[in-house]
């Protein structure tokens, strides 16, 4: 649609650009003029959609075979960010997203509070919740005049003060920290799962399905306030397709037999499709099969049926995710809000490769609580994960999976959709991180971070940079070519600077050492150059030392 046929879009784009350029704080809502401005507020709505453990290649637009037409259309209608990084697991990513800074500064130096006998216990940045040294994204946008809504996975605090409501969301229906999908069972041990319904802790009934109910509750929240004229920030933090793998029978049935050829065939087909789409170069070398894992043909017929069923359930979860996002998009269109809504989609980390369901302490509970027979797999009283071989297909071009600082652990599918300002069918390979989203959203809202003081408390300024100039085509990148980025979790470490990256694999324990990769030439990180480039390696290790110091890491 051209500008001549859509004057409202043109006007809105001009207003947004002007506000962003001036970086104006929100007006004082107390004056009559401000109240009138609020009534006719034309700043964009912001819809942030975060999937949980979604692999890089799971969406059709990223090379997957699972039908995801709604997400594919949104991605094609905007800009795909093909070199965007989260963190290696969920709560550190969410801390970075909500704060605009490193997880060690925001309170999630590890997932949850460290053990009391740990050297990390009680240290700044290791509080186990989104700490109060940061001004959270919903707090900032609410102060700027936005409605703030959240449904889905919080994982950033369990008390009233550290809950979604305590950190700035007006309306909330959120999982306390877990990811069971069908019914109300807990995801990590005996008992019922708990949810924040506003300030109240509640359980849910047997007919509960996370992907559906998080979506319908979000629609209810938006609709409740729709006519007051204020823009909204809505965070839809889905738990799909996080383990345990569960979906309705009708959803699973659509994929019956789809994965009978096995995980190696799936890897090959996704790899070829990613090459066709230009997401990986034609000369890219596939990642080797997972060490120590059997080949598909080595499994018995019964084992193949079970493994294929796991992937059928996983695919059903991804397809349902797409379907319910489509329902939300349809609602926005019917209510006249779609054209005025910036939509950002990403996964919180790479595909999950572990089989926690076969490890203590979950193993014993799973054996007593759950029916994992073939016919029952995917039901609310089953509990399985799909394992490293399917996860390899989920990561496709990239090495390893969730929990590691190799590319497959935290390079995630990401796109921005807003036709008024973001050109469709565009891609950027510029480097961005989840820390960049807070300043991006503040720029979209026409406000700015307060710096070192927010509502009477001292806070840290964000370290991320707004991606808005990038996604609107004004600049080719927002981060300088020599800017260094660091990540660490449970001893897994990495530094990225330009095309170069060093990785420390904590699973190697006493044998661990720094490895050096050129991710432009070797995106699957198969060629360690540390012995060929000792001076570069030394310089990168110094950057790690700086990152360690500046972010207060406690080993």
C-alpha positions in Angstrom: 0.0 0.0 0.0 1.5 3.3 -1.0 1.5 6.5 1.1 -1.0 8.3 -1.0 -3.7 5.6 -0.2 -2.9 5.5 3.5 -2.5 9.0 5.0 -3.0 7.8 8.6 0.0 5.5 8.2 2.1 8.3 6.8 1.2 10.6 9.6 1.8 8.0 12.2 5.2 7.2 10.8 6.2 10.9 10.9 5.0 11.2 14.5 6.9 8.1 15.6 10.1 9.2 13.8 9.9 12.7 15.3 9.4 11.4 18.8 12.2 8.9 18.4 14.5 11.5 17.1 13.9 13.8 20.0 13.9 11.0 22.5 11.1 12.8 24.4 9.9 11.5 27.7 6.2 10.8 28.0 4.1 13.9 28.8 2.8 14.7 32.3 -0.5 12.9 32.3 -1.9 15.3 34.9 -2.6 18.4 32.8 -5.7 18.8 30.7 -3.6 19.1 27.5 -1.8 15.9 28.5 -5.0 14.1 29.1 -6.3 15.1 25.7 -3.0 13.9 24.1 -3.4 10.6 25.9 -6.9 10.2 24.6 -5.8 10.5 21.1 -2.4 8.8 21.6 -1.2 7.5 18.2 2.1 5.9 19.3 2.4 2.3 18.1 1.3 -0.6 20.2 4.1 -3.1 20.9 3.5 -6.9 20.8 6.5 -9.0 21.9 6.1 -12.7 21.3 8.7 -15.1 22.8 8.7 -18.8 22.1 10.4 -21.2 24.5 13.2 -23.5 23.3 12.2 -23.0 19.6 14.9 -24.2 17.3 16.4 -21.9 14.7 15.0 -23.9 11.8 11.6 -24.8 13.2 9.6 -22.0 11.3 8.9 -22.4 7.6 10.5 -19.1 6.8 13.7 -20.4 8.4 13.7 -23.7 6.5 11.4 -25.9 8.6 8.7 -28.3 7.3 6.2 -27.6 10.2 3.3 -25.5 8.8 3.7 -22.0 10.3 1.9 -19.8 7.8 1.0 -17.0 10.2 4.5 -16.5 11.6 5.9 -16.9 8.1 3.6 -14.1 6.8 4.6 -11.8 9.6 8.3 -12.5 9.0 8.0 -11.9 5.2 6.1 -8.8 5.9 8.9 -7.3 7.9 12.6 -7.7 8.6 14.2 -11.0 9.6 17.2 -10.7 11.9 19.5 -13.6 11.0 22.3 -12.9 13.5 20.3 -12.2 16.6 21.4 -13.6 20.0 19.5 -14.3 23.2 21.1 -16.1 26.1 21.7 -19.8 26.4 18.8 -20.5 28.7 15.4 -19.0 29.5 15.6 -16.8 32.7 18.9 -15.1 31.8 17.4 -14.2 28.4 14.3 -12.8 30.1 16.4 -10.8 32.5 18.3 -9.3 29.6 15.1 -8.6 27.7 13.4 -6.9 30.7 16.5 -4.8 31.7 18.4 -4.0 28.5 21.6 -5.3 30.1 23.7 -8.4 30.9 22.0 -11.0 33.0 24.7 -10.8 35.7 23.8 -7.2 36.3 20.1 -7.8 36.2 20.0 -10.5 38.9 20.1 -13.8 36.9 23.8 -14.6 37.0 22.5 -18.2 37.3 19.0 -19.6 36.9 17.3 -18.9 40.2 19.1 -18.1 43.5 22.4 -19.9 44.1 22.8 -22.4 46.8 23.5 -20.9 50.3 26.9 -22.6 50.4 27.8 -21.2 47.0 30.3 -18.3 46.6 27.7 -16.6 44.4 25.1 -16.6 47.2 24.1 -13.0 48.2 26.3 -11.4 45.6 25.0 -8.5 43.4 23.7 -9.9 40.1 22.9 -13.4 41.7 19.7 -12.5 43.4 17.7 -15.1 41.5 15.1 -12.6 40.4 15.0 -9.5 38.2 16.7 -7.2 40.7 15.8 -3.6 41.7 19.1 -2.2 40.3 17.3 -2.2 37.0 14.2 -0.3 35.8 12.2 -3.0 34.0 10.8 -2.6 30.5 7.1 -2.7 31.7 7.9 -0.1 34.4 9.4 2.2 31.9 6.6 1.8 29.3 3.9 2.2 31.9 5.5 5.4 33.1 5.5 6.5 29.5 1.7 6.1 29.2 1.4 2.5 27.9 -0.9 -0.2 29.1 1.3 -3.2 30.0 0.1 -6.8 29.7 1.8 -10.1 30.2 0.8 -13.8 29.7 3.0 -16.9 29.8 6.3 -17.7 31.4 7.8 -15.1 33.9 10.7 -17.0 35.5 12.0 -13.8 37.0 10.8 -13.9 40.6 8.3 -15.7 42.8 7.4 -13.2 45.5 4.7 -10.5 45.1 7.4 -7.8 44.8 9.3 -9.7 42.1 6.2 -10.9 40.2 5.1 -9.5 36.9 2.7 -7.2 38.6 5.4 -6.1 41.0 7.7 -5.2 38.1 5.2 -3.1 36.1 2.7 -5.2 34.3 -0.9 -4.1 34.8 -2.7 -7.3 33.8 -1.1 -10.6 34.2 -1.7 -14.3 33.7 1.7 -16.0 34.1 3.3 -19.3 34.9 5.3 -19.0 38.1 8.3 -20.5 36.3 7.5 -23.7 34.5 6.2 -25.2 31.3 3.6 -27.9 31.7 1.2 -27.5 28.8 -2.0 -29.7 29.2 -3.9 -29.7 32.4 -2.6 -28.4 35.7 0.3 -30.7 36.6 3.6 -29.3 37.7 6.4 -29.5 35.2 9.2 -30.3 37.7 7.8 -32.6 40.4 4.7 -33.7 42.2 1.8 -31.3 42.6 -0.1 -28.7 40.6 1.5 -25.9 38.6 1.1 -22.4 40.0 0.1 -19.3 38.0 0.0 -15.6 38.7 -3.6 -14.3 38.0 -2.9 -10.7 38.7 -1.5 -10.8 42.2 -3.2 -14.1 43.1 -1.6 -17.5 42.9 -3.9 -20.0 41.3 -4.0 -23.5 39.8 -5.8 -24.4 36.6 -8.1 -27.1 35.5 -7.7 -30.2 33.4 -8.9 -28.5 30.2 -6.1 -25.9 30.3 -3.8 -25.6 27.3 -1.0 -23.1 27.7 -0.7 -21.9 24.1 -4.5 -21.4 23.7 -5.1 -19.9 27.1 -2.2 -17.5 27.1 -3.5 -16.2 23.8 -7.1 -15.8 24.8 -6.2 -14.1 28.1 -4.0 -11.7 26.2 -6.8 -10.9 23.8 -9.1 -10.3 26.8 -6.6 -7.9 28.3 -6.2 -5.8 25.2 -9.9 -5.7 24.5 -10.7 -4.6 28.0 -8.8 -1.3 27.6 -9.1 -0.9 23.8 -11.4 2.1 23.8 -9.5 4.3 26.1 -7.0 5.4 23.4 -3.8 4.4 25.1 -1.2 2.2 23.3 -0.2 -1.1 24.8 2.9 -3.1 25.4 1.9 -6.8 25.4 4.4 -9.6 26.2 3.2 -13.0 25.1 5.7 -15.4 26.6 4.7 -18.8 25.4 6.0 -21.9 26.9 5.7 -23.9 23.7 7.6 -25.9 22.5 9.5 -26.3 25.9 9.4 -29.8 27.4 7.5 -31.8 28.5 6.1 -32.5 25.0 2.3 -32.2 25.2 -0.4 -31.2 22.8 -4.0 -32.0 22.1 -4.7 -35.3 20.3 -6.2 -33.6 17.2 -3.1 -31.5 16.8 -0.7 -34.4 17.1 -2.7 -36.5 14.6 -2.0 -34.0 11.8 1.7 -35.1 11.9 1.2 -38.9 12.0 3.9 -40.6 10.0 5.6 -37.2 9.2 8.9 -38.1 10.9 9.1 -41.8 10.2 12.2 -41.3 8.1 14.1 -40.2 11.2 16.2 -37.3 12.5 19.0 -37.6 9.9 16.5 -37.2 7.1 15.0 -34.2 8.8 18.4 -32.6 9.3 19.2 -33.1 5.6 15.9 -31.7 4.4 16.1 -28.6 6.7 19.7 -28.0 5.8 18.9 -28.1 2.1 15.9 -25.8 2.5 18.0 -23.3 4.6 20.5 -23.2 1.7 17.7 -22.6 -0.8 16.4 -19.7 1.3 19.9 -18.2 1.4 20.1 -18.5 5.2 23.4 -20.5 4.9 25.9 -20.5 2.1 26.0 -23.3 -0.5 29.4 -24.4 0.6 28.4 -24.6 4.3 29.4 -27.9 5.9 26.8 -29.8 7.8 27.2 -30.3 11.5 28.3 -33.9 12.3 25.8 -36.3 14.0 25.8 -36.1 17.8 28.6 -38.1 19.2 27.6 -41.2 21.1 24.1 -41.3 19.6 22.7 -44.2 17.5 21.9 -43.7 13.9 18.2 -44.0 13.0 18.6 -47.3 11.3 20.2 -48.7 14.4 17.0 -48.3 16.4 14.5 -51.1 16.8 11.1 -50.6 15.1 9.5 -49.8 18.4 12.2 -47.3 19.3 11.7 -45.6 15.9 8.0 -45.4 16.5 8.5 -43.7 19.9 11.1 -41.3 18.7 9.0 -40.3 15.7 6.0 -39.7 17.9 8.0 -37.3 20.1 8.8 -35.2 17.0 5.1 -35.4 16.0 4.1 -34.0 19.3 6.8 -31.3 19.1 5.7 -30.3 15.6 2.1 -30.1 16.9 3.2 -27.7 19.6 4.9 -25.5 17.1 2.0 -25.6 14.7 -0.4 -24.7 17.5 1.8 -21.8 18.5 1.5 -20.5 15.0 -2.3 -21.1 14.9 -3.0 -19.2 18.1 -0.7 -16.3 17.1 -2.8 -16.2 13.9 -5.9 -15.9 16.1 -4.3 -12.9 17.9 -3.4 -11.3 14.6 -6.9 -11.8 13.4 -8.3 -10.1 16.5 -5.9 -7.1 16.0 -7.1 -6.8 12.4 -10.8 -7.0 13.3 -10.4 -4.4 16.1 -8.5 -2.0 13.9 -5.2 -2.3 15.9 -3.1 -4.4 13.6 -1.7 -1.6 11.4 -0.7 0.3 14.5 1.1 -2.5 16.2 4.9 -3.3 16.1 5.3 -7.1 16.4 8.6 -8.6 17.4 9.1 -12.4 17.6 12.0 -14.4 18.9 12.9 -17.6 20.7 14.4 -17.4 24.2 17.3 -19.8 23.3 18.2 -22.7 21.1 16.6 -26.1 20.9 16.7 -28.3 24.0 19.0 -31.3 23.6 19.0 -32.8 27.1 16.8 -35.7 28.2 16.1 -34.4 31.7 13.2 -36.8 31.9 15.8 -39.6 32.1 17.9 -37.9 34.8 17.4 -37.5 38.5 15.5 -36.0 40.2 12.9 -35.9 37.5 13.5 -39.5 36.4 12.0 -41.1 39.5 9.0 -38.8 39.5 8.3 -39.3 35.8 8.4 -43.1 36.3 5.6 -42.8 39.0 3.5 -39.9 37.7 3.3 -40.5 34.0 2.1 -42.8 31.2 4.7 -42.7 28.5 3.3 -45.5 26.4 3.3 -44.9 22.7 -0.4 -44.3 22.4 -0.3 -41.8 25.3 2.7 -39.7 24.3 1.8 -36.1 24.2 -1.1 -36.3 26.7 -1.1 -34.2 29.8 -0.1 -37.1 32.0 2.9 -38.0 29.7 6.4 -36.5 30.2 9.1 -36.8 27.5 11.7 -34.7 25.8 12.8 -35.1 22.2 16.6 -35.3 22.8 19.8 -34.4 21.0 19.2 -35.8 17.6 16.0 -33.9 16.9 17.6 -30.9 18.5 20.5 -31.1 15.9 17.9 -30.8 13.2 16.3 -27.8 15.1 19.7 -26.0 15.1 20.6 -27.1 11.5 23.4 -24.9 10.4 24.7 -24.2 13.9 26.7 -26.3 16.4 25.2 -27.6 19.7 22.0 -26.5 21.3 20.5 -24.8 24.4 22.7 -24.4 27.4 26.0 -23.9 25.4 27.7 -20.8 24.0 28.1 -22.4 20.6 25.9 -20.7 18.0 23.1 -23.4 18.3 22.7 -22.5 21.9 21.7 -18.8 21.6 21.4 -17.6 18.0 17.6 -17.5 17.6 15.0 -16.8 14.9 13.9 -13.2 15.2 11.9 -10.8 13.1 10.2 -7.3 13.3 6.9 -6.6 11.6 5.6 -3.1 11.2 4.8 -2.2 7.6 4.4 1.5 8.3 8.2 1.8 9.0 9.8 -1.6 8.4 10.1 -2.8 4.8 8.8 -6.2 4.0 10.8 -9.1 2.6 14.0 -7.7 4.1 16.8 -9.4 6.1 19.6 -8.1 8.1 22.7 -10.1 9.1 23.8 -7.3 11.5 24.6 -8.5 14.9 21.9 -7.8 17.6 21.1 -9.1 21.0 18.1 -9.4 23.3 19.6 -6.5 25.3 18.8 -4.2 22.4 15.0 -4.7 22.6 14.4 -2.5 25.7 16.0 0.6 24.1 14.3 -0.3 20.8 10.9 -0.3 22.4 11.6 2.9 24.3 12.5 4.6 21.0 9.3 3.3 19.4 7.3 4.7 22.4 9.0 8.1 22.0 10.5 8.0 25.5 13.9 7.4 27.0 15.6 5.6 29.8 15.9 7.8 33.0 19.6 7.0 33.4 20.7 6.3 36.9 17.5 7.2 38.9 14.0 5.8 38.4 11.1 6.6 40.7 13.3 7.4 43.6 15.8 4.5 43.4 19.2 4.2 41.8 19.3 2.1 38.7 21.8 1.0 36.1 21.6 2.4 32.6 21.0 -0.2 29.8 23.9 -1.3 27.7 21.8 -2.4 24.7 21.3 -0.2 21.7 18.1 0.6 19.8 17.6 -1.5 16.7 15.0 0.9 15.3 17.4 2.7 12.9 18.5 -0.8 11.6 15.0 -2.3 11.1 13.7 0.9 9.5 16.6 0.9 7.0 18.3 4.0 8.1 21.6 2.3 9.0 23.2 -1.0 8.1 24.1 -1.8 11.7 23.8 -0.2 15.2 26.8 -1.9 16.8 30.4 -0.9 15.9 32.4 -3.5 14.1 34.9 -3.8 16.9 32.3 -3.9 19.7 32.7 -6.9 22.0 29.8 -9.0 23.4 30.1 -11.5 26.2 27.9 -14.3 27.6 28.4 -16.6 30.5 26.2 -19.2 32.3 27.3 -22.0 34.6 30.9 -21.7 33.3 30.0 -21.7 29.6 31.6 -18.6 28.2 32.0 -16.8 25.0 33.2 -13.5 23.5 32.1 -12.2 20.1 33.9 -9.4 18.3 33.2 -8.8 14.7 33.6 -12.1 12.8 35.6 -13.6 15.6 34.4 -15.6 18.6 36.0 -17.6 21.5 34.1 -20.4 23.2 34.8 -22.1 26.5 32.9 -25.4 26.9 32.3 -26.0 30.6 31.3 -29.7 30.0 34.9 -30.5 29.3 35.7 -29.6 32.9 39.5 -29.9 33.6 40.2 -30.3 29.8 38.3 -27.1 28.9 40.2 -24.5 27.0 39.4 -21.5 24.8 38.6 -22.2 21.2 38.7 -19.6 18.5 36.3 -19.5 15.5 35.7 -17.2 12.6 31.9 -17.4 12.4 31.6 -15.6 9.1 33.7 -18.3 7.4 32.8 -21.1 9.7 29.3 -20.5 11.2 29.0 -24.1 12.4 32.2 -23.6 14.5 34.0 -26.7 13.3 37.5 -25.3 12.8 39.3 -24.2 15.9 41.8 -21.5 14.9 43.4 -20.9 18.3 46.7 -22.5 17.3 46.9 -20.6 14.0 45.9 -17.2 15.5 47.5 -17.0 18.9 47.7 -13.2 19.0 44.0 -12.9 18.1 43.2 -15.5 20.7 45.1 -13.6 23.4 43.3 -10.3 22.5 40.0 -12.0 22.7 40.8 -13.5 26.1 41.6 -10.0 27.3 38.1 -9.0 26.1 36.7 -11.8 28.2 38.6 -10.5 31.2 37.1 -7.1 30.7 33.6 -8.6 30.4 34.1 -10.6 33.5 35.2 -7.5 35.5 32.6 -5.1 34.1 29.7 -7.3 34.8 30.7 -8.6 38.2 30.9 -12.2 37.4 31.4 -14.6 40.3 32.9 -17.8 39.0 
